[in-house]
């Protein structure tokens, strides 16, 4: 055993180094004060900690972006995913809630038009072919066409008396027979409106009234009918500024309300002749499809070319030959089976 009595002690008059006792010096070293050297320094902290080993099948997460020189802290990519972004507001669907008025079926028959619920006729078969082309184009519009525009169809002709109103009305009646399609027939021939008379409906406010009065809701002017899925928008009161109203910015917003929230709805405009009045050219700038009705025994080539030039803003123009007496393929169109139309 060691004899402690043999350990030399410091002289009583000699103070520890620096005037501090051994306990005081040990406390200074432990608290990181002066004299902290060698093994007493804390271990260095790495700037980036090592990632834990990945489990089998676990995807590698991207390393966080290091904040340098006061840059913003790294953002967790999971927290800013597309599913967390606020959803864009969806406009409420526009419904036509007016009273359902009865269509005069006898008048339709007398005018040589399609009679809903009646027997299948050659006239109906012809317009089934026409409507299918328009519906297919509306369901598969071109990529550069604004959303909803292909649902708007302009029915026009170069001159009066070539059958545009006859074709527009029959086309709308044929489309209304579809199980998943709703149709709005718009009388856009403001100078000589005839749709209401043709269908036996009463007069009322219409398209031009809604364009002239910003406070009027255009859907309130729509007439619902007893034919399922068939609606009518009258021309309204005639003004001296029909083309100017159609060219205004308000018109686009008003017309788009007619298909708001209703991708299954088709809007058919019966416009005035292209070479007789300017509204047809203005509507052609808005619609996604146009059908130019020409009469086989009267429409000249130069008139057709001029009409097509006026309607050239429409991206999809189709021709419909009316009152043809033969077909090169052998299919007999007749003169719309005895009806030349208006």
C-alpha positions in Angstrom: 0.0 0.0 0.0 1.1 3.5 -0.7 1.9 5.6 2.2 0.3 9.0 1.7 2.5 10.6 4.3 5.4 10.4 1.8 3.6 12.6 -0.9 5.1 16.1 -0.8 2.7 18.9 -0.1 3.1 22.5 -1.5 4.3 25.0 1.0 1.5 26.6 2.9 2.5 30.1 1.7 2.4 29.0 -2.0 -0.9 29.6 -3.9 -2.0 27.4 -6.8 -1.4 28.6 -10.4 -3.2 31.8 -11.2 -4.4 32.3 -7.7 -7.1 29.6 -8.2 -7.6 26.3 -6.4 -7.6 23.0 -8.2 -11.3 22.8 -7.9 -11.8 26.2 -9.4 -9.4 25.4 -12.3 -11.3 22.1 -13.0 -14.6 24.0 -13.1 -13.2 26.5 -15.7 -12.1 23.7 -17.9 -15.5 22.0 -17.7 -17.4 25.1 -18.6 -15.3 25.9 -21.7 -13.5 28.9 -20.2 -10.0 29.9 -20.8 -7.4 27.2 -21.0 -9.8 24.9 -23.0 -7.4 23.0 -25.2 -6.7 19.6 -26.6 -9.1 16.8 -25.7 -11.4 19.2 -23.9 -12.6 20.9 -27.2 -16.1 19.8 -28.4 -16.3 17.6 -31.4 -16.9 19.4 -34.7 -20.6 19.3 -36.0 -20.9 18.3 -39.7 -22.9 20.7 -41.9 -24.8 17.8 -43.4 -25.8 14.8 -41.5 -25.5 11.4 -43.1 -28.8 9.9 -44.3 -30.1 6.7 -42.8 -29.8 3.6 -44.9 -32.8 3.2 -47.3 -35.1 0.3 -46.9 -35.7 -2.1 -49.7 -38.3 -0.6 -52.2 -38.1 2.8 -50.6 -37.6 5.7 -53.1 -34.6 8.0 -52.6 -35.7 11.5 -51.3 -34.0 14.5 -52.8 -31.4 16.1 -50.6 -32.5 19.4 -49.1 -31.3 22.6 -50.7 -28.6 24.2 -48.6 -29.3 27.8 -47.5 -26.4 29.9 -48.5 -25.7 33.6 -48.0 -29.1 34.3 -46.4 -31.2 32.6 -49.1 -34.7 31.3 -48.3 -34.8 27.9 -46.5 -35.4 24.8 -48.6 -39.0 24.1 -49.3 -40.4 20.6 -48.8 -41.5 19.4 -52.3 -44.2 17.2 -50.8 -45.9 20.2 -49.0 -46.2 22.1 -52.3 -47.6 19.4 -54.5 -50.4 20.1 -57.0 -53.0 18.4 -54.8 -52.3 20.9 -52.0 -52.7 24.0 -54.3 -56.1 25.8 -54.0 -58.6 24.6 -56.6 -59.7 27.1 -59.2 -63.3 28.3 -58.7 -65.9 26.5 -60.8 -68.7 28.6 -62.2 -72.2 27.5 -61.5 -74.0 25.8 -64.4 -76.6 27.9 -66.1 -80.0 26.3 -66.4 -83.0 27.4 -68.5 -85.7 27.4 -65.9 -88.5 29.2 -67.8 -92.0 27.7 -68.3 -92.2 25.0 -71.0 -94.3 26.3 -73.9 -95.9 23.9 -76.4 -94.6 23.7 -79.9 -97.2 23.6 -82.7 -96.7 20.2 -84.3 -99.2 20.9 -87.0 -97.4 24.0 -88.0 -94.1 22.0 -88.2 -95.8 19.4 -90.4 -97.3 22.2 -92.6 -93.9 23.8 -93.0 -92.3 20.6 -94.0 -90.1 20.4 -90.8 -89.2 17.4 -88.7 -92.0 16.5 -86.3 -90.6 15.2 -82.9 -92.1 11.9 -82.0 -93.3 11.3 -85.6 -92.3 8.6 -88.0 -88.8 8.4 -89.4 -88.7 10.2 -92.7 -86.1 10.8 -95.4 -85.8 14.4 -94.1 -84.9 13.2 -90.6 -82.3 10.8 -92.0 -80.6 13.6 -94.0 -80.3 15.8 -90.9 -79.1 12.9 -88.8 -76.1 12.8 -91.1 -75.5 16.5 -90.8 -75.9 16.7 -87.0 -73.4 13.8 -86.5 -70.7 15.8 -88.2 -71.3 18.8 -86.0 -71.6 16.8 -82.8 -68.3 14.9 -83.5 -66.5 18.2 -84.1 -67.9 19.7 -80.9 -66.7 16.7 -78.9 -63.2 16.8 -80.4 -62.4 20.5 -81.0 -59.1 21.7 -82.4 -56.5 22.5 -79.7 -56.3 26.2 -80.6 -60.1 26.7 -80.2 -61.2 28.3 -76.9 -63.1 25.9 -74.6 -66.8 25.7 -75.4 -66.6 27.5 -78.8 -67.2 24.3 -80.8 -70.6 24.1 -79.2 -71.7 27.2 -81.1 -72.8 26.6 -84.7 -73.7 29.3 -87.2 -76.2 28.5 -89.9 -75.9 31.0 -92.8 -76.4 31.4 -96.5 -75.0 33.8 -99.1 -78.5 35.2 -100.2 -82.0 35.1 -98.8 -84.3 32.3 -99.8 -81.6 29.6 -99.8 -83.1 27.6 -96.9 -81.0 28.6 -93.9 -83.9 28.9 -91.4 -85.3 25.7 -92.7 -82.0 23.9 -92.2 -81.3 25.6 -88.8 -84.7 24.6 -87.4 -84.5 21.0 -88.7 -80.9 20.6 -87.4 -81.9 21.8 -83.9 -84.9 19.4 -83.8 -82.8 16.5 -85.0 -80.1 17.2 -82.3 -82.8 17.5 -79.6 -83.6 13.8 -80.3 -80.1 12.8 -79.0 -80.2 11.2 -75.5 -77.3 13.2 -74.1 -77.6 16.5 -76.0 -79.4 19.7 -75.2 -80.1 22.3 -78.0 -80.7 26.0 -78.0 -81.9 27.5 -81.3 -81.1 31.2 -81.5 -82.9 33.5 -83.9 -80.0 35.9 -84.8 -81.8 37.2 -87.9 -82.6 40.5 -86.2 -84.0 42.2 -89.3 -86.4 39.4 -90.2 -86.9 37.0 -87.3 -89.0 34.0 -88.1 -88.2 31.2 -85.7 -91.0 32.0 -83.2 -93.6 32.1 -86.0 -92.3 28.9 -87.5 -92.6 27.1 -84.1 -95.9 28.7 -83.0 -94.3 30.5 -80.0 -95.2 33.9 -78.6 -93.0 36.9 -78.9 -90.8 38.0 -76.1 -87.4 39.5 -75.1 -84.4 37.9 -76.7 -80.8 38.1 -77.7 -80.6 41.7 -78.7 -82.3 42.8 -75.5 -79.8 41.0 -73.4 -76.9 42.5 -75.3 -78.3 46.0 -75.1 -79.1 45.8 -71.4 -76.2 44.7 -69.1 -78.6 44.2 -66.2 -80.6 41.6 -68.1 -79.6 37.9 -67.7 -79.5 36.3 -71.1 -80.7 32.9 -69.8 -83.9 34.6 -68.6 -84.8 35.3 -72.3 -84.6 31.6 -73.2 -87.9 29.8 -74.0 -88.1 26.2 -72.9 -90.4 24.0 -74.8 -92.4 20.7 -74.4 -89.8 19.0 -76.6 -87.2 17.5 -74.2 -83.9 19.2 -74.6 -85.1 21.8 -77.1 -84.9 25.6 -76.2 -85.3 28.8 -78.2 -83.8 32.2 -77.8 -85.7 34.9 -79.7 -84.1 37.7 -81.7 -85.5 40.4 -79.4 -86.3 43.9 -80.3 -84.5 45.3 -83.4 -82.0 48.1 -83.0 -80.0 50.2 -85.3 -76.7 48.9 -83.8 -77.1 45.1 -84.1 -73.5 44.6 -85.4 -72.0 47.0 -82.9 -73.6 45.1 -80.0 -72.4 41.8 -81.4 -68.8 43.1 -81.7 -68.7 44.4 -78.1 -66.7 42.6 -75.4 -69.9 42.0 -73.4 -71.2 39.8 -76.1 -68.6 37.1 -75.6 -69.4 36.9 -71.8 -73.1 36.8 -72.5 -72.9 34.1 -75.1 -70.6 31.9 -73.1 -73.2 31.8 -70.3 -75.4 29.9 -72.7 -73.1 26.9 -72.3 -71.7 27.5 -68.9 -71.5 24.3 -67.0 -73.2 22.5 -69.8 -70.7 20.7 -72.1 -73.5 18.7 -73.6 -75.4 21.8 -74.9 -75.3 22.9 -78.5 -76.2 26.4 -79.6 -77.4 26.9 -83.2 -77.6 30.5 -84.6 -79.9 31.2 -87.5 -78.2 34.3 -88.8 -79.1 36.7 -91.7 -77.6 36.0 -95.1 -73.9 36.8 -95.2 -74.1 39.1 -98.3 -77.2 40.9 -97.1 -76.4 41.8 -93.5 -73.3 42.1 -91.3 -74.3 40.2 -88.1 -73.3 36.9 -89.8 -69.7 38.0 -90.2 -69.6 39.2 -86.5 -71.0 35.9 -85.2 -68.4 34.0 -87.3 -65.7 35.5 -85.2 -67.2 33.9 -82.1 -68.6 30.4 -83.1 -66.5 27.3 -83.5 -68.4 25.9 -86.5 -70.4 27.3 -89.4 -72.6 25.7 -92.0 -73.2 27.6 -95.2 -76.4 26.6 -96.9 -76.4 26.9 -100.7 -79.3 26.2 -103.1 -78.3 23.9 -105.9 -80.4 25.7 -108.5 -79.6 29.4 -107.6 -76.4 30.0 -105.6 -73.6 31.2 -107.9 -69.9 30.4 -107.3 -68.9 34.0 -106.9 -71.6 34.6 -104.3 -70.4 31.5 -102.4 -66.8 32.6 -102.5 -67.7 36.1 -101.2 -69.7 34.6 -98.4 -66.9 32.2 -97.4 -64.5 35.2 -97.3 -66.8 37.1 -94.9 -67.1 34.0 -92.6 -63.4 33.1 -92.8 -62.8 34.0 -89.1 -64.7 30.8 -88.2 -62.1 27.9 -88.0 -64.5 25.2 -89.3 -66.8 25.9 -92.2 -69.0 23.3 -93.8 -71.2 23.5 -96.9 -74.7 22.2 -97.1 -76.3 21.8 -100.5 -80.0 22.4 -100.4 -82.6 21.5 -103.1 -80.3 19.1 -104.9 -82.1 16.7 -107.3 -79.3 14.2 -107.6 -76.1 12.9 -106.1 -73.0 11.7 -108.0 -72.8 8.7 -105.5 -76.3 7.6 -106.4 -77.9 8.7 -103.1 -81.0 10.7 -103.9 -81.4 13.9 -101.8 -84.4 15.2 -103.7 -85.3 18.8 -102.9 -85.3 18.0 -99.2 -88.0 15.4 -100.1 -90.3 18.0 -101.6 -89.5 20.9 -99.2 -87.2 23.6 -100.4 -87.5 25.7 -97.3 -87.2 29.4 -96.7 
